[in-house]
Amino acid sequence: MSYYADKGNKYAQVPDLVIDFHGYTTFECQEVTDKLIRDREYSHVRMIIGRGKRSAHGPVLPDFVKNYLTSQNIRWNQSKIQDGGEGSLEVFFE
C-alpha cells in the first residue's frame, strides 16, 4: 500500500494520511476505505485516485471511489490543483 501518515499536523488543509490508489482494483479501494471508515483513525485523508487516462475502457476508479464515499455519507471534495486536482480527493471522516 502506498501511503504516509503525519499525525502531528498543524494546519487543517494538510491531510493526516495520503493513499495512492494507482494500480488498485475497485475491491481493494473499497477494502481500504471500509477500514478507514471503521477505524476512524484519521479525520482528513487525501486519496489519489488518478484520472483514468490510461485505463483501456475509460476511468473506473475515480467514479467508483466518489460514488462509494457518497453512498457511505462520507464528505469529500476535489483536491486543489497543487494537491492533485481532478486525480485526487480530500476525504473527511468526521
Secondary structure as UniProt FT lines:
FT   STRAND          2..5
FT   TURN            7..8
FT   TURN            12..13
FT   STRAND          17..20
FT   TURN            22..23
FT   HELIX           26..39
FT   STRAND          44..48
FT   TURN            53..54
FT   TURN            56..57
FT   HELIX           61..71
FT   TURN            72..73
FT   STRAND          75..78
FT   HELIX           81..83
FT   HELIX           85..87
FT   STRAND          88..92
//
